[in-house]
Amino acid sequence: MRPADPLHPATGAAYLRELALLTRPFDVSHTGVAPAAVLTRARAAIDDRIARDLTDGMQFTFRNPARSTDPSRAVPGARSVFVAARPYLLAEPVRPAGATARVARYAWVDHYAPLRAALWAVAHRLRADGFKAVPFADDNSIVDREVAYQAGIGWYGKNANLLVPGAGSWFVLGCVVTTAPLPTSAEPAPDGCGSCRRCLDACPTGAIVQPGVVDAARCLAWVLQKPGIIARHLREAVGDRIYGCDDCQEVCPPSVRFGDRHTPGAVDDARAWVQVMPLLQCSDHDLIEQWGAWYLAGREPRWIRRNALVVLGNVGDPAAADVQRVLGEYLLHRDPILRVHAVWAVARLGLHHLMPATDPHPDVQHELQACR
């Protein structure tokens, strides 16, 4: 029978501790509860970023703010949101030799699978006790950072990440929206940034335009995910990154102090580096098999190839015969977007003798003119 009284023992502090214990086998380290009220702060922030043209076409929770900032849209009659944070900081594997590209830490292995399992354990318990409960992780249905903030798990850093006291931002977040009247956390965590501005100063493109506000058009994490041609003025800043960017976290004092506490998991499974040349030479099928877990617009492998060409232009050995051969092949590729980035990589490496005289596509023509 569903307990109807908010003071019923099944929804008290002891019950909440039982729910938290269900998540521990999945290496969840922090839990809390937020009220299932409209996330007015998050909605105002989303509206502000859209009005200031700072989203650069990014959708995710920006697509439908009325839904992503209202837990009751996800679960009608919702009364509370159980929130969980799982650390993802693995020990860094040895970097392989040759031209290699860097992957953001959260994508080295699938940290969301165990997080989802933890959330489902909580949801099943809540359902068994007569409540509606739906888990969400890496989902656009709810702004997870805001419910985590409301649940007292952390504060918003100046890099717009949620920072957990004493542990920083190396966490994936998820929640269970439920009709259970769980006791909510007393108050959000206090700000811990103070006057520190290391993340703003370390951002390679100046994407953090003010504390807590990120211009998506300059954020390399988004630049490497979105479709289209990477803006010329950002390509050198991409450096050796192929997916994601950790720079603002790597300089953050709470995150740095947490750096020697590694999440359980085999380092051998961590895919921290991508060898660029094999990636550029493999089939689309093999590329998706290996890297399809990443967010790719339309699940098109062209976007990883595009990123790899920029990385090769930044870190490749211009004297290497295989580098020249692969770039020569991409200068003739059927995809004009890949030809654009191959032209840039060739120019960046000083291999002007490989440069074609012209190209039938206007975007490639424009790149050829810019690189001469």
QUIWOWO-V153405 format. One line per field, one symbol per residue. ss: DSSP state (H for helix, E for strand, C for the rest). Layout:
ss->???
//
This chain:
ss->CCCCCCCCHHHCHHHHHHHHHHHHCCCEEEEEEEECCCCHHHHHHHHHHHHCCCCCCCCHHHCCHHHHCCHHHHCCCCCEEEEEEEECCCCCCCCCCCCEEEECHHHCCCHHHHHHHHHHHHHHHHHHCCCCEEEEECCCCCCHHHHHHHCCCEEECCCCCEEECCCECCEEEEEEEECCCCCCCCCCCCCCCCCCCHHHHHCCCCCEEECCEECHHHCHHHHCCCCCCCCHHHHHHHCCEEECCCHHHHCCHHHHHHHHCCCCCCHHHCCCEEEHHHHHHCCHHHHHHHHCCCCCHHHCCHHHHHHHHHHHHHHCCCCCHHHHHHHHHHCCCCCHHHHHHHHHHHHHCCCHHHCCCCCCCHHHHHHHHHHC
//
